Amino acid sequence: MSDRVTVGDNVGRSPVSLIIVNHDAGAMLADCIASSLDQVEEIIVVDNASSDDSLALLQSRFPNENRLQLIRNHENLGFAAASNIGLTWANGRYLMLLNPDCLLDPECIGRLVSVYESRPEIGMVGGLLLNPGGTEQGGGRRAVPTPWRSFVRAFGLHRLSHRWPRLFFDFHLHEQPLPEQPIEVEAISGACMLVSRNALEDVGPLDAGYFLHCEDLDWCMRFRRKGWNILFVPDAKIIHYRGVCGLGKPIFVAWHKHRGMIRFYRKFFKHQYPGVLMWLVGLGVWLRFGATALYYLLHSASCKVGKRRG
């Protein structure tokens, strides 16, 4: 169940509805909205049962803002399901998903909309994700990590891409030179996605079967299968403080990330690849999760020992 609250007075229709899914983002939520508020006419925050002070800080900072709506979920529904709630409530002709740990450049949304409107076949656009230090972050421009590409990356075969680029293609596009103009890509990051209402109605909402991670890749796959182009816009800049909402829950986040990867592979590639390769990829995913979980457990244990000695 969800409760809907308007933080200010009436909320009118707008060209862009900004949808932010929050779960314990702390002060970053209000900072994110402060960077976005002058660029849109509607912001919908869908809160997944936060237990921190992020909503109190938000309401104290914007007590009478009539462009801001808050929807409270009574349990953590996951990113995709919560985003779909926001998409349902949104009024805008354009709909934008944004993580609460993002800060937007002042011209970011205007630039994304202008690129979107440049060609009718464009269905989704995303901007340049930057680390706080100013370097490009992985994920903003992506090639779909198919089972073969994941196999190539896992076993280091991407190092042969300079000799056989098609066979050993490396899907980490952020390691390539930054383009000067918007370019078509296979996928962008769910941290920042702008779509039109027409495209949404054609493709449908996010797959709520994903709890956290890989729902953005799924959506991009479905957009492209429907004939919509996806563009990466290098001069629409977003600083992304990755992982703010997952602090303190690394194994929980890792579990859902790897579970999402398995769902993604089975949904789109089960009948395209040999069973042996799919089995190897699945094994690799769970081995990676095991190694990740072990790392976090050991790190947590060492921190506790260090505190006791201190």
HUZI-V849038 format. One record per backbone hydrogen bond with DSSP energy under -1.0 kcal/mol. NH is the residue of the N-H (numbers start at 0). CO is the residue of the C=O. If there is no record, write none. Layout:
[[NH/CO] [NH/CO]]
This chain:
[[2/71] [4/69] [6/67] [16/93] [17/41] [18/95] [19/43] [21/45] [27/24] [28/25] [30/26] [31/27] [32/28] [33/29] [34/30] [36/32] [38/35] [42/66] [43/17] [44/68] [45/19] [46/70] [47/21] [48/46] [56/52] [57/53] [58/54] [59/55] [60/56] [61/57] [67/64] [68/42] [69/4] [70/44] [71/2] [72/46] [73/0] [78/210] [81/77] [82/78] [83/79] [84/80] [85/81] [86/82] [87/83] [88/84] [89/85] [93/14] [94/194] [95/16] [96/192] [97/18] [98/190] [101/98] [102/238] [104/236] [107/104] [110/106] [111/107] [112/108] [113/109] [114/110] [115/111] [116/112] [117/114] [121/118] [122/228] [123/228] [124/193] [125/230] [127/235] [129/237] [130/134] [133/130] [136/128] [141/186] [142/170] [145/143] [149/145] [150/146] [151/147] [152/148] [153/149] [154/150] [155/152] [156/151] [158/155] [159/156] [160/157] [162/159] [163/159] [167/163] [172/170] [174/171] [175/172] [182/231] [184/229] [186/141] [191/188] [192/96] [193/124] [194/94] [196/92] [199/195] [200/196] [201/197] [202/198] [203/199] [209/206] [217/213] [218/214] [219/215] [220/216] [221/217] [222/218] [223/219] [224/220] [225/221] [226/223] [227/222] [228/120] [230/123] [231/182] [232/125] [235/232] [237/127] [238/102] [239/129] [240/100] [241/239] [243/240] [246/243] [248/245] [252/248] [253/249] [254/250] [255/251] [256/252] [257/253] [258/254] [259/255] [260/256] [261/257] [262/258] [263/259] [264/260] [265/261] [266/262] [267/263] [268/264] [271/268] [272/268] [277/273] [278/274] [279/275] [280/276] [281/277] [282/278] [283/279] [284/280] [285/281] [286/282] [287/283] [288/284] [289/285] [290/286] [291/287] [292/288] [293/289] [294/290] [295/291] [296/292] [297/293] [298/294] [299/295] [300/296] [301/297] [302/298] [303/299] [304/300] [305/301] [306/302] [307/303] [308/304] [309/305]]
